[in-house]
Structures are given as C-alpha cells and as structure tokens.
Amino acid sequence: MITRDYFSFYAAETEQSVLTRRHRAWVALYALAAGQGPRAEVLGLNEVTEADLLEFEASWRQLKRHNTPQLTR
C-alpha cells in the first residue's frame, strides 16, 4: 500500500478551486475592471460565466465601495 503525505494528496487531486462561485466571480470582476486579459480568458481562468458576473456584480460593487479608502483633502 502506498501512503500519501498531506501535500502529495492535494497535488494528485484535480484542480478544483477552494473559492466559492461568488468569490471567483468577484476575482473575475476585479480582473476585468483592471483590464487584465481578454474577457473570455478571465472568465475561463476563474471558472465563472457571464451569468455569474451578473448575479454577483451588485455585491462586488458594494464590497468595492466598502474597501476603497476614503481620500481626504
């Protein structure tokens, strides 16, 4: 019997994200807002669809507003 250590077990697993669909959509939205790569590539890399972006765009905008530092003059 071959035993696997902690790391080799995960290396042998298929590439599945530990992020939720909402978080992957947020990452994709940030990437698209920053102009990173073609849209189809960004969606594919983050394993999300246009429908996912639409579903989570409002919560992403809220998150973005909340995390944007307020500049004072």
PQR file of N, CA, C, O and H, with PARSE charges and radii, in Angstrom:
ATOM      1  N   MET A   1       0.835  -1.181   0.000 -0.4000 1.5000
ATOM      2  CA  MET A   1       0.000   0.000   0.000 -0.0000 2.0000
ATOM      3  C   MET A   1       0.881   1.246   0.000  0.5500 1.7000
ATOM      4  O   MET A   1       1.845   1.341   0.759 -0.5500 1.4000
ATOM      5  N   ILE A   2       0.535   2.191  -0.860 -0.4000 1.5000
ATOM      6  CA  ILE A   2       1.285   3.445  -0.954 -0.0000 2.0000
ATOM      7  C   ILE A   2       0.593   4.483  -0.088  0.5500 1.7000
ATOM      8  O   ILE A   2      -0.598   4.748  -0.250 -0.5500 1.4000
ATOM      9  H   ILE A   2      -0.248   2.114  -1.477  0.4000 1.0000
ATOM     10  N   THR A   3       1.344   5.064   0.824 -0.4000 1.5000
ATOM     11  CA  THR A   3       0.769   6.122   1.657 -0.0000 2.0000
ATOM     12  C   THR A   3       1.071   7.469   1.028  0.5500 1.7000
ATOM     13  O   THR A   3       2.105   7.652   0.385 -0.5500 1.4000
ATOM     14  H   THR A   3       2.312   4.849   0.955  0.4000 1.0000
ATOM     15  N   ARG A   4       0.169   8.398   1.218 -0.4000 1.5000
ATOM     16  CA  ARG A   4       0.359   9.756   0.687 -0.0000 2.0000
ATOM     17  C   ARG A   4       0.499  10.724   1.846  0.5500 1.7000
ATOM     18  O   ARG A   4      -0.230  10.643   2.834 -0.5500 1.4000
ATOM     19  H   ARG A   4      -0.671   8.250   1.740  0.4000 1.0000
ATOM     20  N   ASP A   5       1.433  11.627   1.714 -0.4000 1.5000
ATOM     21  CA  ASP A   5       1.513  12.668   2.730 -0.0000 2.0000
ATOM     22  C   ASP A   5       0.505  13.763   2.394  0.5500 1.7000
ATOM     23  O   ASP A   5      -0.159  13.709   1.359 -0.5500 1.4000
ATOM     24  H   ASP A   5       2.025  11.693   0.912  0.4000 1.0000
ATOM     25  N   TYR A   6       0.401  14.724   3.246 -0.4000 1.5000
ATOM     26  CA  TYR A   6      -0.586  15.795   3.115 -0.0000 2.0000
ATOM     27  C   TYR A   6      -0.490  16.496   1.766  0.5500 1.7000
ATOM     28  O   TYR A   6      -1.512  16.727   1.120 -0.5500 1.4000
ATOM     29  H   TYR A   6       0.941  14.768   4.087  0.4000 1.0000
ATOM     30  N   PHE A   7       0.726  16.841   1.330 -0.4000 1.5000
ATOM     31  CA  PHE A   7       0.897  17.626   0.118 -0.0000 2.0000
ATOM     32  C   PHE A   7       0.700  16.810  -1.151  0.5500 1.7000
ATOM     33  O   PHE A   7       0.096  17.299  -2.106 -0.5500 1.4000
ATOM     34  H   PHE A   7       1.556  16.653   1.855  0.4000 1.0000
ATOM     35  N   SER A   8       1.190  15.590  -1.182 -0.4000 1.5000
ATOM     36  CA  SER A   8       1.039  14.800  -2.403 -0.0000 2.0000
ATOM     37  C   SER A   8      -0.419  14.460  -2.654  0.5500 1.7000
ATOM     38  O   SER A   8      -0.819  14.291  -3.805 -0.5500 1.4000
ATOM     39  H   SER A   8       1.681  15.193  -0.406  0.4000 1.0000
ATOM     40  N   PHE A   9      -1.216  14.357  -1.608 -0.4000 1.5000
ATOM     41  CA  PHE A   9      -2.642  14.090  -1.775 -0.0000 2.0000
ATOM     42  C   PHE A   9      -3.292  15.206  -2.569  0.5500 1.7000
ATOM     43  O   PHE A   9      -4.047  14.944  -3.505 -0.5500 1.4000
ATOM     44  H   PHE A   9      -0.891  14.494  -0.672  0.4000 1.0000
ATOM     45  N   TYR A  10      -3.006  16.442  -2.207 -0.4000 1.5000
ATOM     46  CA  TYR A  10      -3.613  17.570  -2.894 -0.0000 2.0000
ATOM     47  C   TYR A  10      -3.020  17.785  -4.279  0.5500 1.7000
ATOM     48  O   TYR A  10      -3.719  18.245  -5.182 -0.5500 1.4000
ATOM     49  H   TYR A  10      -2.392  16.654  -1.447  0.4000 1.0000
ATOM     50  N   ALA A  11      -1.773  17.467  -4.458 -0.4000 1.5000
ATOM     51  CA  ALA A  11      -1.163  17.603  -5.773 -0.0000 2.0000
ATOM     52  C   ALA A  11      -1.784  16.614  -6.755  0.5500 1.7000
ATOM     53  O   ALA A  11      -1.855  16.890  -7.953 -0.5500 1.4000
ATOM     54  H   ALA A  11      -1.206  17.093  -3.725  0.4000 1.0000
ATOM     55  N   ALA A  12      -2.231  15.472  -6.259 -0.4000 1.5000
ATOM     56  CA  ALA A  12      -2.814  14.451  -7.123 -0.0000 2.0000
ATOM     57  C   ALA A  12      -4.283  14.717  -7.425  0.5500 1.7000
ATOM     58  O   ALA A  12      -4.836  14.147  -8.365 -0.5500 1.4000
ATOM     59  H   ALA A  12      -2.174  15.248  -5.286  0.4000 1.0000
ATOM     60  N   GLU A  13      -4.915  15.574  -6.637 -0.4000 1.5000
ATOM     61  CA  GLU A  13      -6.331  15.870  -6.845 -0.0000 2.0000
ATOM     62  C   GLU A  13      -6.511  16.714  -8.105  0.5500 1.7000
ATOM     63  O   GLU A  13      -5.578  17.383  -8.549 -0.5500 1.4000
ATOM     64  H   GLU A  13      -4.466  16.037  -5.873  0.4000 1.0000
ATOM     65  N   THR A  14      -7.711  16.679  -8.674 -0.4000 1.5000
ATOM     66  CA  THR A  14      -7.988  17.536  -9.819 -0.0000 2.0000
ATOM     67  C   THR A  14      -7.981  18.975  -9.343  0.5500 1.7000
ATOM     68  O   THR A  14      -8.191  19.258  -8.164 -0.5500 1.4000
ATOM     69  H   THR A  14      -8.468  16.135  -8.312  0.4000 1.0000
ATOM     70  N   GLU A  15      -7.739  19.871 -10.271 -0.4000 1.5000
ATOM     71  CA  GLU A  15      -7.678  21.282  -9.905 -0.0000 2.0000
ATOM     72  C   GLU A  15      -9.087  21.814  -9.670  0.5500 1.7000
ATOM     73  O   GLU A  15      -9.800  22.156 -10.613 -0.5500 1.4000
ATOM     74  H   GLU A  15      -7.569  19.641 -11.229  0.4000 1.0000
ATOM     75  N   GLN A  16      -9.470  21.878  -8.421 -0.4000 1.5000
ATOM     76  CA  GLN A  16     -10.747  22.458  -8.049 -0.0000 2.0000
ATOM     77  C   GLN A  16     -10.475  23.615  -7.107  0.5500 1.7000
ATOM     78  O   GLN A  16      -9.666  23.510  -6.184 -0.5500 1.4000
ATOM     79  H   GLN A  16      -8.891  21.600  -7.655  0.4000 1.0000
ATOM     80  N   SER A  17     -11.153  24.705  -7.351 -0.4000 1.5000
ATOM     81  CA  SER A  17     -10.941  25.892  -6.544 -0.0000 2.0000
ATOM     82  C   SER A  17     -11.552  25.717  -5.162  0.5500 1.7000
ATOM     83  O   SER A  17     -12.599  25.088  -5.004 -0.5500 1.4000
ATOM     84  H   SER A  17     -11.810  24.791  -8.101  0.4000 1.0000
ATOM     85  N   VAL A  18     -10.884  26.280  -4.170 -0.4000 1.5000
ATOM     86  CA  VAL A  18     -11.449  26.290  -2.823 -0.0000 2.0000
ATOM     87  C   VAL A  18     -12.309  27.533  -2.629  0.5500 1.7000
ATOM     88  O   VAL A  18     -12.965  27.690  -1.600 -0.5500 1.4000
ATOM     89  H   VAL A  18     -10.034  26.791  -4.299  0.4000 1.0000
ATOM     90  N   LEU A  19     -12.299  28.411  -3.622 -0.4000 1.5000
ATOM     91  CA  LEU A  19     -13.129  29.605  -3.544 -0.0000 2.0000
ATOM     92  C   LEU A  19     -14.549  29.277  -3.990  0.5500 1.7000
ATOM     93  O   LEU A  19     -14.767  28.418  -4.844 -0.5500 1.4000
ATOM     94  H   LEU A  19     -11.766  28.283  -4.458  0.4000 1.0000
ATOM     95  N   THR A  20     -15.498  29.972  -3.402 -0.4000 1.5000
ATOM     96  CA  THR A  20     -16.885  29.801  -3.818 -0.0000 2.0000
ATOM     97  C   THR A  20     -17.093  30.453  -5.181  0.5500 1.7000
ATOM     98  O   THR A  20     -16.241  31.206  -5.651 -0.5500 1.4000
ATOM     99  H   THR A  20     -15.321  30.670  -2.708  0.4000 1.0000
ATOM    100  N   ARG A  21     -18.208  30.165  -5.801 -0.4000 1.5000
ATOM    101  CA  ARG A  21     -18.538  30.763  -7.095 -0.0000 2.0000
ATOM    102  C   ARG A  21     -18.622  32.282  -6.954  0.5500 1.7000
ATOM    103  O   ARG A  21     -18.185  33.013  -7.843 -0.5500 1.4000
ATOM    104  H   ARG A  21     -18.900  29.552  -5.419  0.4000 1.0000
ATOM    105  N   ARG A  22     -19.178  32.757  -5.847 -0.4000 1.5000
ATOM    106  CA  ARG A  22     -19.268  34.204  -5.606 -0.0000 2.0000
ATOM    107  C   ARG A  22     -17.872  34.822  -5.542  0.5500 1.7000
ATOM    108  O   ARG A  22     -17.629  35.862  -6.155 -0.5500 1.4000
ATOM    109  H   ARG A  22     -19.533  32.163  -5.125  0.4000 1.0000
ATOM    110  N   HIS A  23     -16.961  34.198  -4.815 -0.4000 1.5000
ATOM    111  CA  HIS A  23     -15.614  34.749  -4.692 -0.0000 2.0000
ATOM    112  C   HIS A  23     -14.870  34.702  -6.024  0.5500 1.7000
ATOM    113  O   HIS A  23     -14.137  35.633  -6.358 -0.5500 1.4000
ATOM    114  H   HIS A  23     -17.158  33.353  -4.317  0.4000 1.0000
ATOM    115  N   ARG A  24     -15.054  33.617  -6.790 -0.4000 1.5000
ATOM    116  CA  ARG A  24     -14.417  33.543  -8.106 -0.0000 2.0000
ATOM    117  C   ARG A  24     -14.970  34.621  -9.031  0.5500 1.7000
ATOM    118  O   ARG A  24     -14.228  35.191  -9.831 -0.5500 1.4000
ATOM    119  H   ARG A  24     -15.649  32.860  -6.519  0.4000 1.0000
ATOM    120  N   ALA A  25     -16.279  34.907  -8.926 -0.4000 1.5000
ATOM    121  CA  ALA A  25     -16.881  35.972  -9.728 -0.0000 2.0000
ATOM    122  C   ALA A  25     -16.295  37.322  -9.319  0.5500 1.7000
ATOM    123  O   ALA A  25     -16.002  38.156 -10.176 -0.5500 1.4000
ATOM    124  H   ALA A  25     -16.882  34.444  -8.275  0.4000 1.0000
ATOM    125  N   TRP A  26     -16.126  37.538  -8.029 -0.4000 1.5000
ATOM    126  CA  TRP A  26     -15.530  38.792  -7.552 -0.0000 2.0000
ATOM    127  C   TRP A  26     -14.114  38.957  -8.102  0.5500 1.7000
ATOM    128  O   TRP A  26     -13.746  40.038  -8.564 -0.5500 1.4000
ATOM    129  H   TRP A  26     -16.364  36.861  -7.333  0.4000 1.0000
ATOM    130  N   VAL A  27     -13.326  37.894  -8.054 -0.4000 1.5000
ATOM    131  CA  VAL A  27     -11.955  37.944  -8.571 -0.0000 2.0000
ATOM    132  C   VAL A  27     -11.983  38.304 -10.057  0.5500 1.7000
ATOM    133  O   VAL A  27     -11.200  39.136 -10.518 -0.5500 1.4000
ATOM    134  H   VAL A  27     -13.625  37.016  -7.679  0.4000 1.0000
ATOM    135  N   ALA A  28     -12.885  37.674 -10.795 -0.4000 1.5000
ATOM    136  CA  ALA A  28     -13.001  37.955 -12.221 -0.0000 2.0000
ATOM    137  C   ALA A  28     -13.415  39.405 -12.460  0.5500 1.7000
ATOM    138  O   ALA A  28     -12.884  40.059 -13.358 -0.5500 1.4000
ATOM    139  H   ALA A  28     -13.520  36.998 -10.421  0.4000 1.0000
ATOM    140  N   LEU A  29     -14.350  39.908 -11.672 -0.4000 1.5000
ATOM    141  CA  LEU A  29     -14.784  41.294 -11.821 -0.0000 2.0000
ATOM    142  C   LEU A  29     -13.645  42.269 -11.535  0.5500 1.7000
ATOM    143  O   LEU A  29     -13.481  43.258 -12.251 -0.5500 1.4000
ATOM    144  H   LEU A  29     -14.781  39.377 -10.942  0.4000 1.0000
ATOM    145  N   TYR A  30     -12.862  42.000 -10.500 -0.4000 1.5000
ATOM    146  CA  TYR A  30     -11.701  42.853 -10.216 -0.0000 2.0000
ATOM    147  C   TYR A  30     -10.707  42.798 -11.373  0.5500 1.7000
ATOM    148  O   TYR A  30     -10.164  43.825 -11.781 -0.5500 1.4000
ATOM    149  H   TYR A  30     -12.995  41.197  -9.919  0.4000 1.0000
ATOM    150  N   ALA A  31     -10.468  41.591 -11.902 -0.4000 1.5000
ATOM    151  CA  ALA A  31      -9.519  41.433 -13.010 -0.0000 2.0000
ATOM    152  C   ALA A  31     -10.009  42.184 -14.240  0.5500 1.7000
ATOM    153  O   ALA A  31      -9.230  42.867 -14.905 -0.5500 1.4000
ATOM    154  H   ALA A  31     -10.909  40.757 -11.570  0.4000 1.0000
ATOM    155  N   LEU A  32     -11.287  42.063 -14.542 -0.4000 1.5000
ATOM    156  CA  LEU A  32     -11.834  42.766 -15.699 -0.0000 2.0000
ATOM    157  C   LEU A  32     -11.784  44.281 -15.504  0.5500 1.7000
ATOM    158  O   LEU A  32     -11.489  45.018 -16.445 -0.5500 1.4000
ATOM    159  H   LEU A  32     -11.920  41.508 -14.001  0.4000 1.0000
ATOM    160  N   ALA A  33     -12.068  44.743 -14.300 -0.4000 1.5000
ATOM    161  CA  ALA A  33     -12.012  46.176 -14.007 -0.0000 2.0000
ATOM    162  C   ALA A  33     -10.591  46.713 -14.156  0.5500 1.7000
ATOM    163  O   ALA A  33     -10.393  47.879 -14.499 -0.5500 1.4000
ATOM    164  H   ALA A  33     -12.308  44.144 -13.536  0.4000 1.0000
ATOM    165  N   ALA A  34      -9.601  45.852 -13.893 -0.4000 1.5000
ATOM    166  CA  ALA A  34      -8.204  46.253 -14.008 -0.0000 2.0000
ATOM    167  C   ALA A  34      -7.669  46.076 -15.432  0.5500 1.7000
ATOM    168  O   ALA A  34      -6.512  46.389 -15.712 -0.5500 1.4000
ATOM    169  H   ALA A  34      -9.763  44.905 -13.615  0.4000 1.0000
ATOM    170  N   GLY A  35      -8.528  45.571 -16.330 -0.4000 1.5000
ATOM    171  CA  GLY A  35      -8.112  45.407 -17.716 -0.0000 2.0000
ATOM    172  C   GLY A  35      -7.208  44.219 -17.963  0.5500 1.7000
ATOM    173  O   GLY A  35      -6.412  44.226 -18.903 -0.5500 1.4000
ATOM    174  H   GLY A  35      -9.468  45.317 -16.103  0.4000 1.0000
ATOM    175  N   GLN A  36      -7.319  43.208 -17.138 -0.4000 1.5000
ATOM    176  CA  GLN A  36      -6.451  42.038 -17.275 -0.0000 2.0000
ATOM    177  C   GLN A  36      -7.036  41.034 -18.263  0.5500 1.7000
ATOM    178  O   GLN A  36      -8.112  40.481 -18.036 -0.5500 1.4000
ATOM    179  H   GLN A  36      -7.965  43.202 -16.375  0.4000 1.0000
ATOM    180  N   GLY A  37      -6.334  40.810 -19.332 -0.4000 1.5000
ATOM    181  CA  GLY A  37      -6.659  39.758 -20.279 -0.0000 2.0000
ATOM    182  C   GLY A  37      -7.983  39.906 -20.995  0.5500 1.7000
ATOM    183  O   GLY A  37      -8.817  40.731 -20.621 -0.5500 1.4000
ATOM    184  H   GLY A  37      -5.460  41.260 -19.516  0.4000 1.0000
ATOM    185  N   PRO A  38      -8.169  39.108 -22.018 -0.5600 1.5000
ATOM    186  CA  PRO A  38      -9.456  39.069 -22.707  0.2800 2.0000
ATOM    187  C   PRO A  38     -10.550  38.540 -21.773  0.5500 1.7000
ATOM    188  O   PRO A  38     -10.292  37.681 -20.930 -0.5500 1.4000
ATOM    189  N   ARG A  39     -11.743  39.048 -21.927 -0.4000 1.5000
ATOM    190  CA  ARG A  39     -12.873  38.697 -21.052 -0.0000 2.0000
ATOM    191  C   ARG A  39     -13.079  37.182 -20.974  0.5500 1.7000
ATOM    192  O   ARG A  39     -13.224  36.631 -19.883 -0.5500 1.4000
ATOM    193  H   ARG A  39     -11.952  39.746 -22.612  0.4000 1.0000
ATOM    194  N   ALA A  40     -13.092  36.514 -22.122 -0.4000 1.5000
ATOM    195  CA  ALA A  40     -13.324  35.062 -22.139 -0.0000 2.0000
ATOM    196  C   ALA A  40     -12.248  34.323 -21.356  0.5500 1.7000
ATOM    197  O   ALA A  40     -12.537  33.333 -20.683 -0.5500 1.4000
ATOM    198  H   ALA A  40     -12.974  36.961 -23.008  0.4000 1.0000
ATOM    199  N   GLU A  41     -11.014  34.795 -21.442 -0.4000 1.5000
ATOM    200  CA  GLU A  41      -9.914  34.160 -20.716 -0.0000 2.0000
ATOM    201  C   GLU A  41     -10.063  34.355 -19.211  0.5500 1.7000
ATOM    202  O   GLU A  41      -9.852  33.421 -18.438 -0.5500 1.4000
ATOM    203  H   GLU A  41     -10.779  35.599 -21.989  0.4000 1.0000
ATOM    204  N   VAL A  42     -10.423  35.556 -18.798 -0.4000 1.5000
ATOM    205  CA  VAL A  42     -10.619  35.841 -17.371 -0.0000 2.0000
ATOM    206  C   VAL A  42     -11.737  34.964 -16.807  0.5500 1.7000
ATOM    207  O   VAL A  42     -11.610  34.401 -15.719 -0.5500 1.4000
ATOM    208  H   VAL A  42     -10.594  36.315 -19.426  0.4000 1.0000
ATOM    209  N   LEU A  43     -12.836  34.856 -17.561 -0.4000 1.5000
ATOM    210  CA  LEU A  43     -13.948  34.014 -17.113 -0.0000 2.0000
ATOM    211  C   LEU A  43     -13.509  32.558 -17.015  0.5500 1.7000
ATOM    212  O   LEU A  43     -13.822  31.879 -16.037 -0.5500 1.4000
ATOM    213  H   LEU A  43     -12.939  35.313 -18.445  0.4000 1.0000
ATOM    214  N   GLY A  44     -12.793  32.080 -18.014 -0.4000 1.5000
ATOM    215  CA  GLY A  44     -12.335  30.692 -18.010 -0.0000 2.0000
ATOM    216  C   GLY A  44     -11.374  30.386 -16.882  0.5500 1.7000
ATOM    217  O   GLY A  44     -11.490  29.351 -16.226 -0.5500 1.4000
ATOM    218  H   GLY A  44     -12.539  32.632 -18.808  0.4000 1.0000
ATOM    219  N   LEU A  45     -10.429  31.277 -16.653 -0.4000 1.5000
ATOM    220  CA  LEU A  45      -9.450  31.062 -15.580 -0.0000 2.0000
ATOM    221  C   LEU A  45     -10.110  31.018 -14.206  0.5500 1.7000
ATOM    222  O   LEU A  45      -9.646  30.315 -13.308 -0.5500 1.4000
ATOM    223  H   LEU A  45     -10.334  32.118 -17.186  0.4000 1.0000
ATOM    224  N   ASN A  46     -11.192  31.771 -14.048 -0.4000 1.5000
ATOM    225  CA  ASN A  46     -11.876  31.825 -12.758 -0.0000 2.0000
ATOM    226  C   ASN A  46     -13.091  30.898 -12.691  0.5500 1.7000
ATOM    227  O   ASN A  46     -13.806  30.855 -11.690 -0.5500 1.4000
ATOM    228  H   ASN A  46     -11.569  32.342 -14.777  0.4000 1.0000
ATOM    229  N   GLU A  47     -13.304  30.162 -13.777 -0.4000 1.5000
ATOM    230  CA  GLU A  47     -14.388  29.186 -13.845 -0.0000 2.0000
ATOM    231  C   GLU A  47     -15.745  29.799 -13.498  0.5500 1.7000
ATOM    232  O   GLU A  47     -16.504  29.261 -12.692 -0.5500 1.4000
ATOM    233  H   GLU A  47     -12.723  30.198 -14.590  0.4000 1.0000
ATOM    234  N   VAL A  48     -16.027  30.944 -14.135 -0.4000 1.5000
ATOM    235  CA  VAL A  48     -17.313  31.611 -13.962 -0.0000 2.0000
ATOM    236  C   VAL A  48     -17.899  31.938 -15.331  0.5500 1.7000
ATOM    237  O   VAL A  48     -17.205  31.887 -16.346 -0.5500 1.4000
ATOM    238  H   VAL A  48     -15.411  31.381 -14.790  0.4000 1.0000
ATOM    239  N   THR A  49     -19.169  32.269 -15.342 -0.4000 1.5000
ATOM    240  CA  THR A  49     -19.874  32.615 -16.571 -0.0000 2.0000
ATOM    241  C   THR A  49     -20.337  34.066 -16.505  0.5500 1.7000
ATOM    242  O   THR A  49     -20.235  34.723 -15.470 -0.5500 1.4000
ATOM    243  H   THR A  49     -19.733  32.311 -14.517  0.4000 1.0000
ATOM    244  N   GLU A  50     -20.844  34.546 -17.632 -0.4000 1.5000
ATOM    245  CA  GLU A  50     -21.425  35.888 -17.656 -0.0000 2.0000
ATOM    246  C   GLU A  50     -22.577  35.985 -16.659  0.5500 1.7000
ATOM    247  O   GLU A  50     -22.757  37.011 -16.003 -0.5500 1.4000
ATOM    248  H   GLU A  50     -20.927  34.012 -18.474  0.4000 1.0000
ATOM    249  N   ALA A  51     -23.355  34.908 -16.551 -0.4000 1.5000
ATOM    250  CA  ALA A  51     -24.474  34.886 -15.600 -0.0000 2.0000
ATOM    251  C   ALA A  51     -23.974  35.020 -14.163  0.5500 1.7000
ATOM    252  O   ALA A  51     -24.606  35.687 -13.344 -0.5500 1.4000
ATOM    253  H   ALA A  51     -23.209  34.075 -17.084  0.4000 1.0000
ATOM    254  N   ASP A  52     -22.842  34.389 -13.857 -0.4000 1.5000
ATOM    255  CA  ASP A  52     -22.253  34.521 -12.512 -0.0000 2.0000
ATOM    256  C   ASP A  52     -21.874  35.972 -12.243  0.5500 1.7000
ATOM    257  O   ASP A  52     -22.121  36.493 -11.156 -0.5500 1.4000
ATOM    258  H   ASP A  52     -22.328  33.847 -14.522  0.4000 1.0000
ATOM    259  N   LEU A  53     -21.274  36.621 -13.236 -0.4000 1.5000
ATOM    260  CA  LEU A  53     -20.879  38.019 -13.062 -0.0000 2.0000
ATOM    261  C   LEU A  53     -22.095  38.892 -12.803  0.5500 1.7000
ATOM    262  O   LEU A  53     -22.070  39.758 -11.929 -0.5500 1.4000
ATOM    263  H   LEU A  53     -21.073  36.198 -14.119  0.4000 1.0000
ATOM    264  N   LEU A  54     -23.152  38.666 -13.559 -0.4000 1.5000
ATOM    265  CA  LEU A  54     -24.379  39.446 -13.358 -0.0000 2.0000
ATOM    266  C   LEU A  54     -24.970  39.203 -11.969  0.5500 1.7000
ATOM    267  O   LEU A  54     -25.434  40.133 -11.310 -0.5500 1.4000
ATOM    268  H   LEU A  54     -23.173  37.963 -14.269  0.4000 1.0000
ATOM    269  N   GLU A  55     -24.948  37.948 -11.535 -0.4000 1.5000
ATOM    270  CA  GLU A  55     -25.526  37.606 -10.234 -0.0000 2.0000
ATOM    271  C   GLU A  55     -24.783  38.276  -9.081  0.5500 1.7000
ATOM    272  O   GLU A  55     -25.399  38.695  -8.102 -0.5500 1.4000
ATOM    273  H   GLU A  55     -24.572  37.192 -12.071  0.4000 1.0000
ATOM    274  N   PHE A  56     -23.465  38.375  -9.198 -0.4000 1.5000
ATOM    275  CA  PHE A  56     -22.661  38.853  -8.071 -0.0000 2.0000
ATOM    276  C   PHE A  56     -22.100  40.263  -8.255  0.5500 1.7000
ATOM    277  O   PHE A  56     -21.342  40.738  -7.409 -0.5500 1.4000
ATOM    278  H   PHE A  56     -22.964  38.035  -9.994  0.4000 1.0000
ATOM    279  N   GLU A  57     -22.458  40.928  -9.336 -0.4000 1.5000
ATOM    280  CA  GLU A  57     -21.910  42.265  -9.589 -0.0000 2.0000
ATOM    281  C   GLU A  57     -22.324  43.277  -8.522  0.5500 1.7000
ATOM    282  O   GLU A  57     -21.503  44.088  -8.094 -0.5500 1.4000
ATOM    283  H   GLU A  57     -23.074  40.542 -10.023  0.4000 1.0000
ATOM    284  N   ALA A  58     -23.580  43.241  -8.088 -0.4000 1.5000
ATOM    285  CA  ALA A  58     -24.037  44.203  -7.078 -0.0000 2.0000
ATOM    286  C   ALA A  58     -23.271  44.025  -5.766  0.5500 1.7000
ATOM    287  O   ALA A  58     -22.866  45.009  -5.146 -0.5500 1.4000
ATOM    288  H   ALA A  58     -24.247  42.582  -8.436  0.4000 1.0000
ATOM    289  N   SER A  59     -23.073  42.791  -5.346 -0.4000 1.5000
ATOM    290  CA  SER A  59     -22.341  42.565  -4.090 -0.0000 2.0000
ATOM    291  C   SER A  59     -20.872  42.937  -4.248  0.5500 1.7000
ATOM    292  O   SER A  59     -20.243  43.391  -3.293 -0.5500 1.4000
ATOM    293  H   SER A  59     -23.401  41.991  -5.850  0.4000 1.0000
ATOM    294  N   TRP A  60     -20.315  42.749  -5.456 -0.4000 1.5000
ATOM    295  CA  TRP A  60     -18.930  43.147  -5.714 -0.0000 2.0000
ATOM    296  C   TRP A  60     -18.794  44.667  -5.637  0.5500 1.7000
ATOM    297  O   TRP A  60     -17.837  45.183  -5.059 -0.5500 1.4000
ATOM    298  H   TRP A  60     -20.826  42.380  -6.233  0.4000 1.0000
ATOM    299  N   ARG A  61     -19.760  45.382  -6.225 -0.4000 1.5000
ATOM    300  CA  ARG A  61     -19.720  46.853  -6.169 -0.0000 2.0000
ATOM    301  C   ARG A  61     -19.796  47.340  -4.723  0.5500 1.7000
ATOM    302  O   ARG A  61     -19.110  48.287  -4.340 -0.5500 1.4000
ATOM    303  H   ARG A  61     -20.538  44.963  -6.694  0.4000 1.0000
ATOM    304  N   GLN A  62     -20.635  46.682  -3.929 -0.4000 1.5000
ATOM    305  CA  GLN A  62     -20.745  47.048  -2.521 -0.0000 2.0000
ATOM    306  C   GLN A  62     -19.431  46.771  -1.795  0.5500 1.7000
ATOM    307  O   GLN A  62     -18.972  47.594  -1.003 -0.5500 1.4000
ATOM    308  H   GLN A  62     -21.192  45.913  -4.240  0.4000 1.0000
ATOM    309  N   LEU A  63     -18.837  45.633  -2.058 -0.4000 1.5000
ATOM    310  CA  LEU A  63     -17.551  45.279  -1.459 -0.0000 2.0000
ATOM    311  C   LEU A  63     -16.481  46.279  -1.875  0.5500 1.7000
ATOM    312  O   LEU A  63     -15.677  46.725  -1.057 -0.5500 1.4000
ATOM    313  H   LEU A  63     -19.211  44.965  -2.700  0.4000 1.0000
ATOM    314  N   LYS A  64     -16.485  46.618  -3.139 -0.4000 1.5000
ATOM    315  CA  LYS A  64     -15.500  47.557  -3.671 -0.0000 2.0000
ATOM    316  C   LYS A  64     -15.631  48.930  -3.008  0.5500 1.7000
ATOM    317  O   LYS A  64     -14.628  49.552  -2.656 -0.5500 1.4000
ATOM    318  H   LYS A  64     -17.138  46.256  -3.803  0.4000 1.0000
ATOM    319  N   ARG A  65     -16.872  49.398  -2.840 -0.4000 1.5000
ATOM    320  CA  ARG A  65     -17.087  50.686  -2.156 -0.0000 2.0000
ATOM    321  C   ARG A  65     -16.602  50.621  -0.708  0.5500 1.7000
ATOM    322  O   ARG A  65     -15.979  51.556  -0.204 -0.5500 1.4000
ATOM    323  H   ARG A  65     -17.686  48.893  -3.126  0.4000 1.0000
ATOM    324  N   HIS A  66     -16.897  49.508  -0.058 -0.4000 1.5000
ATOM    325  CA  HIS A  66     -16.538  49.349   1.355 -0.0000 2.0000
ATOM    326  C   HIS A  66     -15.025  49.313   1.554  0.5500 1.7000
ATOM    327  O   HIS A  66     -14.523  49.797   2.568 -0.5500 1.4000
ATOM    328  H   HIS A  66     -17.403  48.749  -0.467  0.4000 1.0000
ATOM    329  N   ASN A  67     -14.293  48.743   0.591 -0.4000 1.5000
ATOM    330  CA  ASN A  67     -12.846  48.573   0.732 -0.0000 2.0000
ATOM    331  C   ASN A  67     -12.026  49.670   0.078  0.5500 1.7000
ATOM    332  O   ASN A  67     -10.796  49.630   0.122 -0.5500 1.4000
ATOM    333  H   ASN A  67     -14.701  48.350  -0.233  0.4000 1.0000
ATOM    334  N   THR A  68     -12.681  50.640  -0.523 -0.4000 1.5000
ATOM    335  CA  THR A  68     -11.955  51.748  -1.129 -0.0000 2.0000
ATOM    336  C   THR A  68     -11.648  52.799  -0.066  0.5500 1.7000
ATOM    337  O   THR A  68     -12.562  53.327   0.567 -0.5500 1.4000
ATOM    338  H   THR A  68     -13.680  50.672  -0.558  0.4000 1.0000
ATOM    339  N   PRO A  69     -10.378  53.101   0.130 -0.5600 1.5000
ATOM    340  CA  PRO A  69     -10.028  54.104   1.142  0.2800 2.0000
ATOM    341  C   PRO A  69     -10.591  55.475   0.763  0.5500 1.7000
ATOM    342  O   PRO A  69     -10.545  55.881  -0.398 -0.5500 1.4000
ATOM    343  N   GLN A  70     -11.101  56.151   1.726 -0.4000 1.5000
ATOM    344  CA  GLN A  70     -11.640  57.495   1.505 -0.0000 2.0000
ATOM    345  C   GLN A  70     -10.492  58.495   1.586  0.5500 1.7000
ATOM    346  O   GLN A  70      -9.800  58.588   2.599 -0.5500 1.4000
ATOM    347  H   GLN A  70     -11.138  55.821   2.670  0.4000 1.0000
ATOM    348  N   LEU A  71     -10.306  59.229   0.515 -0.4000 1.5000
ATOM    349  CA  LEU A  71      -9.238  60.228   0.480 -0.0000 2.0000
ATOM    350  C   LEU A  71      -9.782  61.533   1.036  0.5500 1.7000
ATOM    351  O   LEU A  71     -10.888  61.953   0.695 -0.5500 1.4000
ATOM    352  H   LEU A  71     -10.869  59.154  -0.308  0.4000 1.0000
ATOM    353  N   THR A  72      -9.004  62.162   1.885 -0.4000 1.5000
ATOM    354  CA  THR A  72      -9.406  63.454   2.438 -0.0000 2.0000
ATOM    355  C   THR A  72      -8.411  64.513   1.973  0.5500 1.7000
ATOM    356  O   THR A  72      -7.229  64.235   1.773 -0.5500 1.4000
ATOM    357  H   THR A  72      -8.105  61.821   2.162  0.4000 1.0000
ATOM    358  N   ARG A  73      -8.898  65.684   1.813 -0.4000 1.5000
ATOM    359  CA  ARG A  73      -8.024  66.794   1.359 -0.0000 2.0000
ATOM    360  C   ARG A  73      -7.717  67.711   2.505  0.5500 1.7000
ATOM    361  O   ARG A  73      -7.002  68.698   2.332 -0.5500 1.4000
ATOM    362  H   ARG A  73      -9.859  65.911   1.975  0.4000 1.0000
TER
END
